[in-house]
Amino acid sequence: MPLFNTRKGEKKVKVTFANGLLFVETDGGKPQAFPLEWFPKLLNATDEEREDWSQTEKGIRFNKLDVDVSL
């Protein structure tokens, strides 16, 4: 299961993909899972597109895909 972090090491979430799910773990250790079928662009994305994300005040944003995930 690949672990993707943004280029900046200051991010407070971990993002992983496995078995058709997006897993997001916050700094406090609270994991959340989202079915990729909720986000068709993520479902069909390349690893490079999935790696390009940034943390926002409300969640995470996949920059190349123009997809926001609220946490």
N, C-alpha and C positions, 0 to 999 in steps of 0.2 A: 504494500500500500504506500504509494508515494506521498511524501509530505511536502507541501508547497508553502514557502514563506515568501513574502515580498522582498525586494532588494534591500529595503531598510530593515535593520534588525530590531527596531523599536516596536514592532507590532505586538499587540497583546492577544492575538488570536492565532490558532493553528487551523489550517484548512487541509482536509484530506478528501480523497474520493475513493470509494470502494463499493462494489456490488450495486451499482446504480444509485448510490447515495452520495450526497455532499455532507461531510461531517465538519462542524465548526466547533472548536473548543475555545472558550473564552479564558482570559487570564485567571479567573477564579476557578477554573477547572470544570465549568458547567458545559458539558457536551450537548450539542444539538445535531439532529440529523434531518436532512431534507431530501425527498425523492428528486432525482434529477429530471424526472418527467414533469415536475413543476416548472423547470427552467430548461426548455428545449434547446436554447442556445448553448447552455452548459453541457447538456447531454451529448450534443454533437460536436463539441469543441475539441481542439487539439490540446495536448499538454501545454504547449507554449501559450495558448490563449487562456487556459486555466491558471497558469502561473502568474499572469499579469493582473494582480488584484491589489487593492488598497483598502485599508480600514477607514471607515467613515464614522461619523458620530452615531449613526443609526444602525450600522452593520458593516458589510463589506461590499465592495464594488469590483466587478470584473471589467476592467477598463476596455480591453479590446472588444469585448462582447456587448458592452453597454447593458450590463445586468447588475441589478442591486439586490442584495439579500439582507433583509432586516433581521436584527437579532433582538 
